[in-house]
Amino acid sequence: MTAGRAYLDHNATTPVRPEVVEAVAHALTLPGNPSSVHGEGRAARAAMERAREQVARLVGAKASNVVFTSGGTEANVAVLSPGLMDCDGGRDCVRTPATLLLHSATEHACVREGHRFSAGAVEAIPVDANGLVDLSWLDARLTRFVTDNPGARALVSIHLANNETGVIQPIADAAAIVHRHGGLLHSDAVQAAGKIAIDIMTLGADVLTLSAHKIGGPKGIGAIVFRTGALELTEKPMRGGGQERGWRAGTENLPGIIGFGAAAEIAGKHQAGEAKRLAGLRDHLEAGLAALSPETAIFAQAAPRLPNTSAFATPGFKAETVLIKLDLAGAALSSGSACSSGKVKRSHVLDAMKIDPAMSAGALRASLGWTTCEADIDLFLAAYEKLVAAQADRGARAAA
């Protein structure tokens, strides 16, 4: 915690770890281009490939199936395309483009709006009151799709964990359904990486997408991770060079990639211990909220959640007002949904969960990370207590 400040917005971005800063600084001293054949180029290439292995290990993948991008958004936009196809490696393999995209109703905007399907070929998978995808709906919709369109294929996108509520989705069950109907499954694992154990083979997802700045790495670097080498993107996100095994043209962001690798290694090494520690801090925060105001709702509390995330609302509070007052008191949180311009708007995630709009208008998110300590939680609770007391005082005066 910075003196007098409690940073509780790790799901937006996690402060860069000191070890990552050192790794990035060293990378900046490497003079070679990873594509050059001389000694300096080979040294840069070796450092990059080590980072690729580190990122791959974080999610149980092969390094050869990792493609670096400029971030999670680019990674998602790249794979959410009819051109994502697979093949069993046979010489006569027929690759079938997807003609339908199904995504969960609670996906990040870059999935809901950044895909490359026509509007009429996209549908949202409903979620229940806890934010979990309706697997029965998914199964029924895919059954109808393949019945009406013999030989056609669907692409399904369900994030591993929600950025607002922390809800962890049943990806392995969804993958089994999707594959039974001949489809492909993509999972945005940006928020889940480093917070829960991930193994792409166990999950069964065909593609995962990641972002470094959610795990203590630098901003502006992400990755696409394929489950097998049989998957390919026929519509390359960046053309004009052979970098990243031909998947993405352009000289690689070597400092970012090396920083990503360092962050991935640290996150993987400390994941289990950090999950236990952060879950304890989150529970302390939620118990404190309940004590201050029993009417405060903790969203998706009955669902499996990330250990670091709590989404909540107190009746009568407006998110934009409360966020400013908390910031002035030294606590940095976010609303249920903060768009890129920094404006606060009602959460589409809570709307999909059918939360009362009066409550969702006051939704806040506290997300914890490697810098979070008990003093941060106590500072936030002290600030929130003053807001609750002020609201009660206003209510008493109005009733008098």
N, C-alpha and C positions, 0 to 999 in steps of 0.2 A: 504493500500500500504506500502510495506517495503521501508524504506528511499532510494530514488534513483532508485527504481524498480517498475515496473507495471506488475503485474501477470495477464495476460489475456488468461489463458489456463485452465479455470475451467471445460471445457468438458473433458479434459484429467484426471484431478483430482481436486477436490475442497479442499482447506485447511480445516483441521479439526476444527470444532467450539470449543471454549473453554469449553462450557458446555458438549460437547461430551468427551473431554479429561478428565474432572472430572468424568464423568460416567464410562469411561473405567478404570480409576485409581481405582475407588471404586470397580468395578467388579473384579479387580485383587486381592482384599483383601478377596474375598469370597472363603472359603476353600473347599466348597463342590462340588461334581460332581452332575450335574442335574439329573442323573439317580439313585442316592443313596436315600435310604428311610429314613435316619436319618435326624435330624433337619438341619444340614448344607446342606445336599443335597436338602431338601425341600426349603430352602431359595434360593439356586441357581436356582432351578426350577421355583420358583415364579418370580424371577427377569427376567429369560429368557422368561417366558410366558407374562409378562408385555411388554417386548420388542416386542414380536410377535404381541400383540394387537396394539402397536404403529405403526408398519410397516403396518399391515392390514388396519388401519384407513387411512393411507396416500393414499391408492388406493381404498377405499370403499369396502374392502373384509372382510371375516370372518377370525378371527385369526386361526381357525382350518384348514384353507386352505393355510396357509403360511408354506413353508419348507425352512429352512436356508441352504445355500450353501457357498462355498468358494469365491463366487463372481459372477458377471454377466455372465462370460464366462462359468463356470461350469453349471450355471442355464440353459443357452441356449442349451448347448450340451446335457444336461440331457433330456430336453423336446423334442428336435428335433429328435425324434426316432419313428420308427413304433410302438413301445410299448406304446405310449401315446394313451390312449383309454378312453371312457366314457361309462356310464351305467346309466339308469334311476332308478336304485335301485331295480328293480324287480328280483325275484328269478331266472327267466329264461332268464335274460338279456344276449344277445350275444354281446361280445365285438369284434369290427372289427378293426384290425390293419391298419394303413395307408400304402398305397403302392406308393404314389406319394407325393413329397415335392415340393411346390411352394414357393419361397421366392422373395422378391423384389430385384431388381438388385442393390440397394444401401445399402444393409445390411452390418453390421459389419462383419469382417472376421470370427469371431467365429460362425456366422450363415452360411455364405457361405461355410466355410470349416470344421466346427466342428460338423456338423450333422452326424447322423448314418444311412443314406440312401445310397444305391449304386449310383454311378455316373449317371447311366442311368435312375434313378428314381427321378432326381432333375432338375427343370427348374426355370429360372429367370423370374420374372414378370417385364415387361418393365416399364419405367417411362417416363414422358414427360419432356419438356425443363426446367420445374421448379422443377423436382425431385419428382412429385406426381405419385403414382402408377396408371397404366392404369386399371381401374375397368372393363371396357368393355372387355379388353383382359382376365382378370381373370374370368369373367363370362363365356365367350365363351370357355375358356380352360377347366373349370370345367364341363361345359355342355358336351363337347366332351368326357371328361374323364369318366363321369358316364354313358354316352351312350355306350361307347365302353367297359366299365368294370362294368356291372351291379353288384350292391352290394358292390363295392369297395369304399374306402374312401381316401380323400386327406388331408394332413396337410399343412396349409398355414402359412407362417411367414412373417409378415410385421411390422417393427419397428414403434413405436408410433411417434418418432421424430429422425431425422437423426443427427448423431454426428458431421458431417462436415458442413452441410448447415443449420441445425436447422429446416428443413422442417417437418411440422406436417402432418402425413398421415390420411386419412379418415377411421379410424379403424372401426367405427360403420357401415359405408356403406359396407366395405369389409367383416365384420363379417356377415352381413345379406346375402350377396352373398354366402359366404362359407357355412353357415348353411343351406341355401336353397338347396345346393347340397350335404348335409349330411357330410360335412367336419368339421374339427376343425381349429381354428385360434389361433396362438400364436403371441404375440406382445412383442418385446424387448422394455421395457419402461425405460431402464437404463438412457437415456439422458433426458427423459421427466419428470421423477419423481421430485417433488419439484419445477418445473419450470412452469408447467401448472396444473390445477386441473384435477385429474384422478379419475374416478369411474368405476371399472371393470364391474359392472352390466350395466351401461349406454353404455360403449364401446362395450360390447358384446363379447370381446375376451375371449376365454376359458382359456387361461393362459397368465399371465404377468411375466416378469423377471425383477429384480431390482438389483442395486449395491449400497452399502453404501457410497463409496468414491466419488460418484458424487453429494451427497447432504450434504457434510460436515461431513460424518462419516469416520470410519477407513477403510483402505484398507484391502482386503482379506475377505470380508463378503458380501454375496448377498442373494437373495431369489427367489424362485419360488412361484407364487401366483396363485392358481386355482380359477376359478369363482364359481365352485360348488364342493361339496364333491363327486360327481359322477365320477370325473376324476381320473385316476390313471396311474402310470407308471409301466408297467409290467416288464420293464428292469430297475432295480434300478441302479442309478449312482454309489452308494457305498454299497457294501454288507458286512455283518459280524456283524451286531448288530441291535438293535431295536430302535435306536435313531430316532428323527424326525418322530415319528409315523410309523417307519419302512421304510420310504422313503430313508433315507440317514444314513448309518452306521457311527459310530465314535463319540467320545465325542465331544459335541458341543463347538464351539469357544465362550465361554461365554462372555469374554470382548468385542469381536467383535460384538456379537449379541446385547449386552446391548448398545454399542455405536451406532449401527445401529438404535435401537429403539429411542434413544435420538435424533439422527439426524433427523429421520422421523417425530418425534413430532414437532421439531422446524421448519422443512421445511413446514409441513402442516399448522402450525400456521401463518407463515409469507408469504406463497406462493403468495397470491393476491397482497399484498403490494410490495413484492420484484419483482414480474413480472412487475408491473407498473414502479418501479424505474429503473430496468435493461433495460426495453424497451426504456426509455428516454436516458439512457447512450449509448445504442446501436445506437439509432437514431443520437445522437450527434457525435458518431464515424463515422457513415456512411456519415453524412453531411460534416464532416471534410475531409473525403477522397475525396468526390466529389469536394470540393473546392480546394483541393491540385492538383487533377488530374481528370478532367471531363471524361477522358477515362477509369478510374478505373471502373471495373464491379463488382456489388454486385450480387452474385449468388442467385437465387431463391427468389429475392426480391418481386416478385409478388405472391408468395405462402404464406400460413400461416406458420409462423416460431416461434421457441422458442424466447422469449423476450431477451435472453442473447447472441444469436449467430449471428455472421456475417462472411460470407465467401466471399472473394473478391480477385481480381487480377488486377494489373496494367500492361499494355502492356510493354514488354521488361524486366520485372523483372523475376528473377529465384528464386523460393522459398527458396532453400537451402542457397543461398547467402544472401538474404534479412533477413532470420531468424537469421543468425549469426550476421549481422550488427545491427539488432534490439536488440538482446540480449546484445551486447556490449554497446548499448545505454541505456539499462535498461528495455527493454520491452520484456516480455516473451509471445510469441504467438506460434502457431503450423502451419504446412503446411496443405494442404487439406487432406493429409493422412500421418500419421507417424506410421511406423511399430514398432514392439516391440524392434528392435535393435536400434531405434533412427534414422535410415536412412530416407531420404525423397524420396518418389516416387510419380509418377503421380496418381491422385485420380481416383479410379474406380467409385466413385460417380459422379464426373464431366464427366467421359467418358460415363456413362450411360445416363447422361443428354445431351450428344452430344455437350459438350462445346469444342470449338476450342482447340486442344492440346497446341498451343502456349500460350493460356491464362491459361489453367489449370496447365501448368508447373510453373506458378508463383502464384498459389492459396495459400492464407493464411487464417487462421481462428483465429478470436478473439472471445473468449468466456468469459463472465463475470460472476461474482458470488457475494457472500455475502461480500467479502473483497473489491470489486471494488468501486471506487469513481471517481468523475469527474477529479481529478488530475491524475489518472491513464490513462484516455483517452487522456488528454492533453499531458502527457509525451509521449505516443505512437505517437500521431499526430505530435508532434515536431520532433521526431526521423524520422518518415516517410517523413516529409516535406524535411528533409535534403537529403534523398535518392532520392526523386523525383527531387529535384534541381540538385543533382549530375548527374542524368541521363540526364536531360535537357542540362546541361553544356557539357556533353560528346557528345550529339547529335549535339549541336551547333558547337563544335570543329571539329567534323567529316564532317559537312556540309561546313565548311569554306575552 
